[in-house]
Amino acid sequence: MKLIEVGLKNPYLVAVLVLAIMVIGVTTMTRLPADLLPQFNTPAVQIVTFYPGMPPEVMDRDIMSRL
């Protein structure tokens, strides 16, 4: 009951608090990152081999058969 009485006696205070909450909410929403897939810092391994004249399919088969 005390809060209701304070709110009724100070309508400008209530209006300022509501506007402050709205401004904080809007600025927070605009700063939130909207990314469907967040960046993951996962380690990756890359194998580079150089065999001139060999097609990529043969290279893939040759290396993957050993792994």
Protein Blocks (a to p, Z undefined) as FASTA:
>chain_A
ZZmmmmmmmmmlmmmmmmmmmmmmmmmmmmpccdfbacddddddddddddehiafklmmm
mmmmmZZ
